Structure formats: C-alpha cells, structure tokens
Amino acid sequence: MKYKIRHTTEYTYQEPVSTCLNRLCLTPLSLPEHHCISSEIKIEPTPDEMNYRTDFYGNTLLFFSTYKEHDHLEITALSEVTIDGRTNATLASGSMVLSKDVKSTLSQNPEENQDEIEFVLPSQYVPDSEVIKNFASDCFFQESTLWNSCQLLMGKIRNDIEFKPGFTTINTPVEAVVKGKKGVCQDFAHLMIACLRNMDIPARYVSGYIETLPPPGKKKLIGTDASHAWVSVYFPDIGWVEFDPTNNLLPSDKHITVAFGRDYHDVAPIKGVVFGSGKQTLDVKVDVERVDKTL
C-alpha cells in the first residue's frame, strides 16, 4: 500500500510568546517492509534554528527554536510511505519459543542481546508492578508459547479495557488504567508493554498512524484520522513482531510506523517549552490517504 499522511498541529496563544523550543518526532521510519519515500515538515512562523538528528533508537527528530514574538504556531508534517506488510508476524505464528524461556535465551548472550534486554527494563510509563503481573498472569501459563501468550494478552486487554477518550491523560499510571478499565491507544500499548516486561519479555512502544475508513456509504471526513500507538514484541528466533491491543489485531499494511521507543516519552510527536503568559489552545488534524491500492 502507498499512503500520504498530513499531520497538522496548531497552537494559539492567549498572549504573545517570545521564545519556543521544540522537539518533533513526526518523520516515518524506513524499514525492510516499510519505506518512507518522502517527508517534509513545515513550520510557521519560520524557526530561527532547525536541526535534524537521529536518536538512540534510530528515529528521526527535528529540533527547532523560534526567538521572535508570535501568538500562533503551526506545524505540518507531510509524508509519503509504502508498506508491503509484516512478514515477522507470519513467522511468529509458527514459533515454538515458550514465554518462560525468553529470559534465559537472552541471558545466554547478554552482549549480543543488550539492545533487546533494554526493553525488559522499567521506563517512565512502564513500571515493575505486582498489579500488572497479576493482571497478565493467566496469559502466561507454564507451557504457553510466546505467540499464544501475546495473542491471549492482546485479547484480554481489548476485552477488559474500554476505549474511552478523556478518561486518562498521558500521565495516568498504568495501574490506574487496569483499575478504571478505560483508556486510549497509549494506555492499551503501555499496559501490554508493562505486562510483557513484568514477565521478562522485551517489548517496545510504536508510534504512528493507522488508516481508518468511514462507515459504508459515508464519505471520509478531512482531518478526522489520528496518531496511533501499538506494541512490538521481541521473538528470539525471529525478531520484532507487532501487536495492536487497541484493535486486537496484528498490524499489516494499514499501520504506518513513525518511531520506536521504551514508551510514549521517547517518541512523543511534539515536546517543547514556550516562554510567555496566558493560556494556549491546541488543535490537531491528521489525514491518512491511501494513494495506490495496487502496491
């Protein structure tokens, strides 16, 4: 599949802002089956400084600074991506690796597996937690394969947690999501990652977009798509395999990957600070357009 993505973020300030410093993570990744053909980020007012960097995880970041007064900031990311699918998911479905054996397998060659082992450790939004272990325990029985455990866990999260915008914020603890049984895609992803890491299985956060389709007979509205988050799990005999607990499905050619990280903190689309007074309003519009159905 071939897609065009337009992601526009607008900040309107009650009082003029004298300075803003921002970090953007909006450029899709190029991977073996996922190629970023082009990506451009437009910023108004034009920044005084701009600098692209690649972070520790291979994500493309743009840092920019503006030192002139402004009461409006608009950031538009325009990207074009082709996706061939996710072969690793097909391979993983036949994997006989047991969930309980992942830790010992990685520990046999810690230097070779150090990149994967990092994703077993707790991070800002993914804690060590008895609450999380108890929630996940019935998905990791003695002889379950890693594939079966991931499928059970993904289904449990989707069945137990209601998709409810506005119930949580990015700072809501994952234990509170389990207790409240409500959340959004970030919460679903953080919960599945936390469950896996608490079982000593490497899991990482994936940020990006998903193609959404209107109801039958309805026209797709402009600007109604959204950023999305899902999970990538390490299979020792295969590599990284992706799962979408929000939708209880395996990402294929409709999930567009922007970045990988330990959790949302590493891959937030926009982070920054402004120097000014007064309130601000935020408006985000995302469009994911399928360009060529034959690819």
NORRAJO-V311641 format. One record per residue. N is the residue number from 1. SS is DSSP state (2 for helix, 1 for strand, 0 for the rest). OMEGA is omega as a letter, one per 20 degrees, with the letter a starting at -180 (* if undefined). Layout:
n=N ss=SS omega=OMEGA
n=N ss=SS omega=OMEGA
This chain:
n=1 ss=0 omega=r
n=2 ss=1 omega=a
n=3 ss=1 omega=r
n=4 ss=1 omega=a
n=5 ss=1 omega=r
n=6 ss=1 omega=a
n=7 ss=1 omega=a
n=8 ss=1 omega=r
n=9 ss=1 omega=a
n=10 ss=1 omega=r
n=11 ss=1 omega=r
n=12 ss=1 omega=a
n=13 ss=1 omega=r
n=14 ss=1 omega=r
n=15 ss=1 omega=a
n=16 ss=1 omega=r
n=17 ss=1 omega=a
n=18 ss=0 omega=a
n=19 ss=1 omega=r
n=20 ss=1 omega=r
n=21 ss=1 omega=a
n=22 ss=1 omega=r
n=23 ss=1 omega=a
n=24 ss=1 omega=r
n=25 ss=0 omega=a
n=26 ss=0 omega=a
n=27 ss=0 omega=a
n=28 ss=0 omega=r
n=29 ss=0 omega=r
n=30 ss=0 omega=a
n=31 ss=1 omega=a
n=32 ss=0 omega=a
n=33 ss=0 omega=a
n=34 ss=1 omega=a
n=35 ss=1 omega=r
n=36 ss=1 omega=a
n=37 ss=1 omega=a
n=38 ss=1 omega=r
n=39 ss=1 omega=r
n=40 ss=1 omega=r
n=41 ss=1 omega=r
n=42 ss=1 omega=a
n=43 ss=1 omega=r
n=44 ss=1 omega=i
n=45 ss=0 omega=a
n=46 ss=0 omega=a
n=47 ss=0 omega=r
n=48 ss=0 omega=r
n=49 ss=1 omega=r
n=50 ss=1 omega=a
n=51 ss=1 omega=r
n=52 ss=1 omega=r
n=53 ss=1 omega=r
n=54 ss=1 omega=a
n=55 ss=0 omega=a
n=56 ss=0 omega=a
n=57 ss=0 omega=r
n=58 ss=0 omega=r
n=59 ss=0 omega=r
n=60 ss=1 omega=r
n=61 ss=1 omega=r
n=62 ss=1 omega=r
n=63 ss=1 omega=r
n=64 ss=1 omega=a
n=65 ss=1 omega=r
n=66 ss=1 omega=a
n=67 ss=0 omega=r
n=68 ss=0 omega=a
n=69 ss=0 omega=r
n=70 ss=1 omega=r
n=71 ss=1 omega=a
n=72 ss=1 omega=r
n=73 ss=1 omega=r
n=74 ss=1 omega=a
n=75 ss=1 omega=r
n=76 ss=1 omega=r
n=77 ss=1 omega=r
n=78 ss=1 omega=a
n=79 ss=1 omega=r
n=80 ss=1 omega=a
n=81 ss=1 omega=r
n=82 ss=1 omega=a
n=83 ss=1 omega=r
n=84 ss=0 omega=a
n=85 ss=0 omega=r
n=86 ss=0 omega=a
n=87 ss=2 omega=a
n=88 ss=2 omega=r
n=89 ss=2 omega=r
n=90 ss=2 omega=r
n=91 ss=2 omega=a
n=92 ss=2 omega=a
n=93 ss=0 omega=r
n=94 ss=0 omega=a
n=95 ss=0 omega=r
n=96 ss=0 omega=r
n=97 ss=0 omega=r
n=98 ss=1 omega=r
n=99 ss=2 omega=a
n=100 ss=2 omega=a
n=101 ss=2 omega=a
n=102 ss=2 omega=a
n=103 ss=2 omega=a
n=104 ss=2 omega=r
n=105 ss=2 omega=r
n=106 ss=2 omega=a
n=107 ss=2 omega=r
n=108 ss=0 omega=r
n=109 ss=0 omega=a
n=110 ss=0 omega=a
n=111 ss=0 omega=r
n=112 ss=0 omega=a
n=113 ss=0 omega=a
n=114 ss=2 omega=r
n=115 ss=2 omega=r
n=116 ss=2 omega=a
n=117 ss=2 omega=r
n=118 ss=2 omega=a
n=119 ss=2 omega=r
n=120 ss=2 omega=a
n=121 ss=0 omega=r
n=122 ss=0 omega=r
n=123 ss=1 omega=a
n=124 ss=0 omega=a
n=125 ss=0 omega=a
n=126 ss=1 omega=a
n=127 ss=0 omega=r
n=128 ss=0 omega=a
n=129 ss=0 omega=r
n=130 ss=2 omega=r
n=131 ss=2 omega=a
n=132 ss=2 omega=r
n=133 ss=2 omega=r
n=134 ss=2 omega=r
n=135 ss=2 omega=a
n=136 ss=2 omega=a
n=137 ss=2 omega=a
n=138 ss=2 omega=r
n=139 ss=2 omega=a
n=140 ss=0 omega=r
n=141 ss=0 omega=a
n=142 ss=0 omega=a
n=143 ss=0 omega=a
n=144 ss=0 omega=r
n=145 ss=1 omega=r
n=146 ss=2 omega=r
n=147 ss=2 omega=a
n=148 ss=2 omega=r
n=149 ss=2 omega=r
n=150 ss=2 omega=r
n=151 ss=2 omega=r
n=152 ss=2 omega=a
n=153 ss=2 omega=r
n=154 ss=2 omega=r
n=155 ss=2 omega=r
n=156 ss=2 omega=r
n=157 ss=2 omega=a
n=158 ss=2 omega=a
n=159 ss=2 omega=a
n=160 ss=2 omega=a
n=161 ss=0 omega=r
n=162 ss=1 omega=r
n=163 ss=1 omega=a
n=164 ss=0 omega=r
n=165 ss=0 omega=r
n=166 ss=0 omega=a
n=167 ss=0 omega=a
n=168 ss=0 omega=r
n=169 ss=0 omega=a
n=170 ss=0 omega=a
n=171 ss=0 omega=r
n=172 ss=0 omega=a
n=173 ss=0 omega=a
n=174 ss=2 omega=r
n=175 ss=2 omega=r
n=176 ss=2 omega=r
n=177 ss=2 omega=r
n=178 ss=2 omega=a
n=179 ss=2 omega=a
n=180 ss=2 omega=r
n=181 ss=0 omega=r
n=182 ss=1 omega=r
n=183 ss=1 omega=r
n=184 ss=0 omega=a
n=185 ss=2 omega=r
n=186 ss=2 omega=a
n=187 ss=2 omega=r
n=188 ss=2 omega=a
n=189 ss=2 omega=r
n=190 ss=2 omega=a
n=191 ss=2 omega=a
n=192 ss=2 omega=r
n=193 ss=2 omega=a
n=194 ss=2 omega=r
n=195 ss=2 omega=a
n=196 ss=2 omega=a
n=197 ss=2 omega=r
n=198 ss=0 omega=r
n=199 ss=0 omega=r
n=200 ss=0 omega=r
n=201 ss=0 omega=a
n=202 ss=0 omega=r
n=203 ss=1 omega=a
n=204 ss=1 omega=a
n=205 ss=1 omega=r
n=206 ss=1 omega=r
n=207 ss=1 omega=r
n=208 ss=1 omega=a
n=209 ss=1 omega=r
n=210 ss=1 omega=r
n=211 ss=0 omega=r
n=212 ss=0 omega=a
n=213 ss=0 omega=a
n=214 ss=0 omega=r
n=215 ss=0 omega=r
n=216 ss=0 omega=r
n=217 ss=0 omega=a
n=218 ss=0 omega=r
n=219 ss=0 omega=r
n=220 ss=0 omega=a
n=221 ss=0 omega=a
n=222 ss=0 omega=r
n=223 ss=0 omega=a
n=224 ss=1 omega=r
n=225 ss=1 omega=a
n=226 ss=0 omega=r
n=227 ss=1 omega=a
n=228 ss=1 omega=r
n=229 ss=1 omega=r
n=230 ss=1 omega=a
n=231 ss=1 omega=r
n=232 ss=1 omega=a
n=233 ss=1 omega=a
n=234 ss=1 omega=r
n=235 ss=1 omega=a
n=236 ss=0 omega=a
n=237 ss=0 omega=a
n=238 ss=0 omega=a
n=239 ss=1 omega=a
n=240 ss=1 omega=a
n=241 ss=1 omega=a
n=242 ss=1 omega=r
n=243 ss=1 omega=r
n=244 ss=1 omega=a
n=245 ss=0 omega=r
n=246 ss=0 omega=a
n=247 ss=0 omega=r
n=248 ss=0 omega=r
n=249 ss=1 omega=r
n=250 ss=0 omega=r
n=251 ss=0 omega=r
n=252 ss=0 omega=a
n=253 ss=0 omega=r
n=254 ss=0 omega=r
n=255 ss=1 omega=a
n=256 ss=1 omega=a
n=257 ss=1 omega=r
n=258 ss=1 omega=a
n=259 ss=1 omega=r
n=260 ss=1 omega=r
n=261 ss=1 omega=r
n=262 ss=0 omega=r
n=263 ss=0 omega=a
n=264 ss=2 omega=a
n=265 ss=2 omega=a
n=266 ss=2 omega=a
n=267 ss=2 omega=r
n=268 ss=0 omega=a
n=269 ss=0 omega=a
n=270 ss=1 omega=r
n=271 ss=1 omega=r
n=272 ss=1 omega=r
n=273 ss=1 omega=r
n=274 ss=1 omega=r
n=275 ss=1 omega=a
n=276 ss=0 omega=r
n=277 ss=0 omega=r
n=278 ss=0 omega=a
n=279 ss=0 omega=r
n=280 ss=1 omega=r
n=281 ss=1 omega=a
n=282 ss=1 omega=r
n=283 ss=1 omega=a
n=284 ss=1 omega=r
n=285 ss=1 omega=r
n=286 ss=1 omega=r
n=287 ss=1 omega=r
n=288 ss=1 omega=a
n=289 ss=1 omega=r
n=290 ss=1 omega=a
n=291 ss=1 omega=a
n=292 ss=1 omega=a
n=293 ss=0 omega=a
n=294 ss=0 omega=a
n=295 ss=0 omega=*
